[in-house]
Amino acid sequence: MKQATHPEYREVIYKDVSSDFAFLTRSTAQPKETMIWEDGKEYPVVKVEISSASHPFFTGKEKLLDTQGRIERFRKKYTK
C-alpha cells in the first residue's frame, strides 16, 4: 500500500455548540482546536451546530404537518 495516500484516522471529539453535548469518536477530520476529554487525555475538537442532542427529530420536538387537512383542502378546491 502506498504511504501518505490516506488521511490519518484518529480519535476526535465532536461538540454540539447549541446544546453543549459532546461525544468521542474516530474521524479523519483535521481540526485545529483541542479539548481535554473525561479520561484526562487531550483530543482535537470538531464543533458542530446540530447533533442528535439538539436536532428536533431526535429530541421529539419536531413540527408535525397537518397533511390530512391539506389533502382535504386540495380535493375540495379541485373537485369538479
MODELLER restraints for C-alpha pairs under 7 A, 6 or more apart:
rsr = mdl.restraints
at = mdl.atoms
rsr.add(forms.Gaussian(group=physical.xy_distance, feature=features.Distance(at['CA:7:A'], at['CA:28:A']), mean=5.99, stdev=0.5))
rsr.add(forms.Gaussian(group=physical.xy_distance, feature=features.Distance(at['CA:8:A'], at['CA:28:A']), mean=5.65, stdev=0.5))
rsr.add(forms.Gaussian(group=physical.xy_distance, feature=features.Distance(at['CA:9:A'], at['CA:26:A']), mean=6.52, stdev=0.5))
rsr.add(forms.Gaussian(group=physical.xy_distance, feature=features.Distance(at['CA:9:A'], at['CA:27:A']), mean=5.44, stdev=0.5))
rsr.add(forms.Gaussian(group=physical.xy_distance, feature=features.Distance(at['CA:9:A'], at['CA:28:A']), mean=4.71, stdev=0.5))
rsr.add(forms.Gaussian(group=physical.xy_distance, feature=features.Distance(at['CA:10:A'], at['CA:26:A']), mean=5.20, stdev=0.5))
rsr.add(forms.Gaussian(group=physical.xy_distance, feature=features.Distance(at['CA:10:A'], at['CA:27:A']), mean=5.63, stdev=0.5))
rsr.add(forms.Gaussian(group=physical.xy_distance, feature=features.Distance(at['CA:10:A'], at['CA:28:A']), mean=6.41, stdev=0.5))
rsr.add(forms.Gaussian(group=physical.xy_distance, feature=features.Distance(at['CA:11:A'], at['CA:24:A']), mean=6.81, stdev=0.5))
rsr.add(forms.Gaussian(group=physical.xy_distance, feature=features.Distance(at['CA:11:A'], at['CA:25:A']), mean=5.52, stdev=0.5))
rsr.add(forms.Gaussian(group=physical.xy_distance, feature=features.Distance(at['CA:11:A'], at['CA:26:A']), mean=4.17, stdev=0.5))
rsr.add(forms.Gaussian(group=physical.xy_distance, feature=features.Distance(at['CA:11:A'], at['CA:27:A']), mean=6.23, stdev=0.5))
rsr.add(forms.Gaussian(group=physical.xy_distance, feature=features.Distance(at['CA:11:A'], at['CA:43:A']), mean=6.86, stdev=0.5))
rsr.add(forms.Gaussian(group=physical.xy_distance, feature=features.Distance(at['CA:12:A'], at['CA:24:A']), mean=5.80, stdev=0.5))
rsr.add(forms.Gaussian(group=physical.xy_distance, feature=features.Distance(at['CA:12:A'], at['CA:25:A']), mean=5.54, stdev=0.5))
rsr.add(forms.Gaussian(group=physical.xy_distance, feature=features.Distance(at['CA:12:A'], at['CA:26:A']), mean=5.53, stdev=0.5))
rsr.add(forms.Gaussian(group=physical.xy_distance, feature=features.Distance(at['CA:12:A'], at['CA:27:A']), mean=6.13, stdev=0.5))
rsr.add(forms.Gaussian(group=physical.xy_distance, feature=features.Distance(at['CA:12:A'], at['CA:43:A']), mean=5.78, stdev=0.5))
rsr.add(forms.Gaussian(group=physical.xy_distance, feature=features.Distance(at['CA:12:A'], at['CA:44:A']), mean=5.25, stdev=0.5))
rsr.add(forms.Gaussian(group=physical.xy_distance, feature=features.Distance(at['CA:12:A'], at['CA:45:A']), mean=5.97, stdev=0.5))
rsr.add(forms.Gaussian(group=physical.xy_distance, feature=features.Distance(at['CA:13:A'], at['CA:22:A']), mean=6.59, stdev=0.5))
rsr.add(forms.Gaussian(group=physical.xy_distance, feature=features.Distance(at['CA:13:A'], at['CA:23:A']), mean=5.62, stdev=0.5))
rsr.add(forms.Gaussian(group=physical.xy_distance, feature=features.Distance(at['CA:13:A'], at['CA:24:A']), mean=4.45, stdev=0.5))
rsr.add(forms.Gaussian(group=physical.xy_distance, feature=features.Distance(at['CA:13:A'], at['CA:25:A']), mean=6.30, stdev=0.5))
rsr.add(forms.Gaussian(group=physical.xy_distance, feature=features.Distance(at['CA:13:A'], at['CA:43:A']), mean=6.44, stdev=0.5))
rsr.add(forms.Gaussian(group=physical.xy_distance, feature=features.Distance(at['CA:13:A'], at['CA:44:A']), mean=6.16, stdev=0.5))
rsr.add(forms.Gaussian(group=physical.xy_distance, feature=features.Distance(at['CA:13:A'], at['CA:45:A']), mean=4.75, stdev=0.5))
rsr.add(forms.Gaussian(group=physical.xy_distance, feature=features.Distance(at['CA:13:A'], at['CA:46:A']), mean=6.19, stdev=0.5))
rsr.add(forms.Gaussian(group=physical.xy_distance, feature=features.Distance(at['CA:14:A'], at['CA:22:A']), mean=5.50, stdev=0.5))
rsr.add(forms.Gaussian(group=physical.xy_distance, feature=features.Distance(at['CA:14:A'], at['CA:23:A']), mean=5.51, stdev=0.5))
rsr.add(forms.Gaussian(group=physical.xy_distance, feature=features.Distance(at['CA:14:A'], at['CA:24:A']), mean=6.40, stdev=0.5))
rsr.add(forms.Gaussian(group=physical.xy_distance, feature=features.Distance(at['CA:14:A'], at['CA:45:A']), mean=5.84, stdev=0.5))
rsr.add(forms.Gaussian(group=physical.xy_distance, feature=features.Distance(at['CA:14:A'], at['CA:46:A']), mean=4.86, stdev=0.5))
rsr.add(forms.Gaussian(group=physical.xy_distance, feature=features.Distance(at['CA:14:A'], at['CA:47:A']), mean=5.92, stdev=0.5))
rsr.add(forms.Gaussian(group=physical.xy_distance, feature=features.Distance(at['CA:14:A'], at['CA:48:A']), mean=6.89, stdev=0.5))
rsr.add(forms.Gaussian(group=physical.xy_distance, feature=features.Distance(at['CA:15:A'], at['CA:21:A']), mean=5.80, stdev=0.5))
rsr.add(forms.Gaussian(group=physical.xy_distance, feature=features.Distance(at['CA:15:A'], at['CA:22:A']), mean=4.18, stdev=0.5))
rsr.add(forms.Gaussian(group=physical.xy_distance, feature=features.Distance(at['CA:15:A'], at['CA:23:A']), mean=6.67, stdev=0.5))
rsr.add(forms.Gaussian(group=physical.xy_distance, feature=features.Distance(at['CA:15:A'], at['CA:45:A']), mean=6.83, stdev=0.5))
rsr.add(forms.Gaussian(group=physical.xy_distance, feature=features.Distance(at['CA:15:A'], at['CA:46:A']), mean=6.19, stdev=0.5))
rsr.add(forms.Gaussian(group=physical.xy_distance, feature=features.Distance(at['CA:15:A'], at['CA:47:A']), mean=4.88, stdev=0.5))
rsr.add(forms.Gaussian(group=physical.xy_distance, feature=features.Distance(at['CA:15:A'], at['CA:48:A']), mean=5.99, stdev=0.5))
rsr.add(forms.Gaussian(group=physical.xy_distance, feature=features.Distance(at['CA:16:A'], at['CA:22:A']), mean=6.03, stdev=0.5))
rsr.add(forms.Gaussian(group=physical.xy_distance, feature=features.Distance(at['CA:16:A'], at['CA:47:A']), mean=6.03, stdev=0.5))
rsr.add(forms.Gaussian(group=physical.xy_distance, feature=features.Distance(at['CA:16:A'], at['CA:48:A']), mean=4.96, stdev=0.5))
rsr.add(forms.Gaussian(group=physical.xy_distance, feature=features.Distance(at['CA:16:A'], at['CA:49:A']), mean=5.57, stdev=0.5))
rsr.add(forms.Gaussian(group=physical.xy_distance, feature=features.Distance(at['CA:16:A'], at['CA:50:A']), mean=5.97, stdev=0.5))
rsr.add(forms.Gaussian(group=physical.xy_distance, feature=features.Distance(at['CA:16:A'], at['CA:51:A']), mean=6.05, stdev=0.5))
rsr.add(forms.Gaussian(group=physical.xy_distance, feature=features.Distance(at['CA:17:A'], at['CA:47:A']), mean=6.43, stdev=0.5))
rsr.add(forms.Gaussian(group=physical.xy_distance, feature=features.Distance(at['CA:17:A'], at['CA:48:A']), mean=6.26, stdev=0.5))
rsr.add(forms.Gaussian(group=physical.xy_distance, feature=features.Distance(at['CA:17:A'], at['CA:49:A']), mean=5.69, stdev=0.5))
rsr.add(forms.Gaussian(group=physical.xy_distance, feature=features.Distance(at['CA:18:A'], at['CA:49:A']), mean=6.01, stdev=0.5))
rsr.add(forms.Gaussian(group=physical.xy_distance, feature=features.Distance(at['CA:18:A'], at['CA:54:A']), mean=7.00, stdev=0.5))
rsr.add(forms.Gaussian(group=physical.xy_distance, feature=features.Distance(at['CA:19:A'], at['CA:53:A']), mean=6.71, stdev=0.5))
rsr.add(forms.Gaussian(group=physical.xy_distance, feature=features.Distance(at['CA:19:A'], at['CA:54:A']), mean=6.04, stdev=0.5))
rsr.add(forms.Gaussian(group=physical.xy_distance, feature=features.Distance(at['CA:21:A'], at['CA:53:A']), mean=6.61, stdev=0.5))
rsr.add(forms.Gaussian(group=physical.xy_distance, feature=features.Distance(at['CA:31:A'], at['CA:44:A']), mean=6.00, stdev=0.5))
rsr.add(forms.Gaussian(group=physical.xy_distance, feature=features.Distance(at['CA:31:A'], at['CA:45:A']), mean=6.20, stdev=0.5))
rsr.add(forms.Gaussian(group=physical.xy_distance, feature=features.Distance(at['CA:31:A'], at['CA:46:A']), mean=5.94, stdev=0.5))
rsr.add(forms.Gaussian(group=physical.xy_distance, feature=features.Distance(at['CA:32:A'], at['CA:44:A']), mean=6.85, stdev=0.5))
rsr.add(forms.Gaussian(group=physical.xy_distance, feature=features.Distance(at['CA:33:A'], at['CA:44:A']), mean=5.69, stdev=0.5))
rsr.add(forms.Gaussian(group=physical.xy_distance, feature=features.Distance(at['CA:33:A'], at['CA:45:A']), mean=5.56, stdev=0.5))
rsr.add(forms.Gaussian(group=physical.xy_distance, feature=features.Distance(at['CA:34:A'], at['CA:42:A']), mean=6.41, stdev=0.5))
rsr.add(forms.Gaussian(group=physical.xy_distance, feature=features.Distance(at['CA:34:A'], at['CA:43:A']), mean=5.35, stdev=0.5))
rsr.add(forms.Gaussian(group=physical.xy_distance, feature=features.Distance(at['CA:34:A'], at['CA:44:A']), mean=4.10, stdev=0.5))
rsr.add(forms.Gaussian(group=physical.xy_distance, feature=features.Distance(at['CA:34:A'], at['CA:45:A']), mean=5.16, stdev=0.5))
rsr.add(forms.Gaussian(group=physical.xy_distance, feature=features.Distance(at['CA:35:A'], at['CA:42:A']), mean=5.43, stdev=0.5))
rsr.add(forms.Gaussian(group=physical.xy_distance, feature=features.Distance(at['CA:35:A'], at['CA:43:A']), mean=5.53, stdev=0.5))
rsr.add(forms.Gaussian(group=physical.xy_distance, feature=features.Distance(at['CA:35:A'], at['CA:44:A']), mean=6.26, stdev=0.5))
rsr.add(forms.Gaussian(group=physical.xy_distance, feature=features.Distance(at['CA:35:A'], at['CA:45:A']), mean=6.20, stdev=0.5))
rsr.add(forms.Gaussian(group=physical.xy_distance, feature=features.Distance(at['CA:36:A'], at['CA:42:A']), mean=4.24, stdev=0.5))
rsr.add(forms.Gaussian(group=physical.xy_distance, feature=features.Distance(at['CA:36:A'], at['CA:43:A']), mean=6.23, stdev=0.5))
rsr.add(forms.Gaussian(group=physical.xy_distance, feature=features.Distance(at['CA:37:A'], at['CA:43:A']), mean=6.90, stdev=0.5))
rsr.add(forms.Gaussian(group=physical.xy_distance, feature=features.Distance(at['CA:52:A'], at['CA:58:A']), mean=5.66, stdev=0.5))
rsr.add(forms.Gaussian(group=physical.xy_distance, feature=features.Distance(at['CA:53:A'], at['CA:59:A']), mean=6.60, stdev=0.5))
rsr.add(forms.Gaussian(group=physical.xy_distance, feature=features.Distance(at['CA:56:A'], at['CA:62:A']), mean=4.65, stdev=0.5))
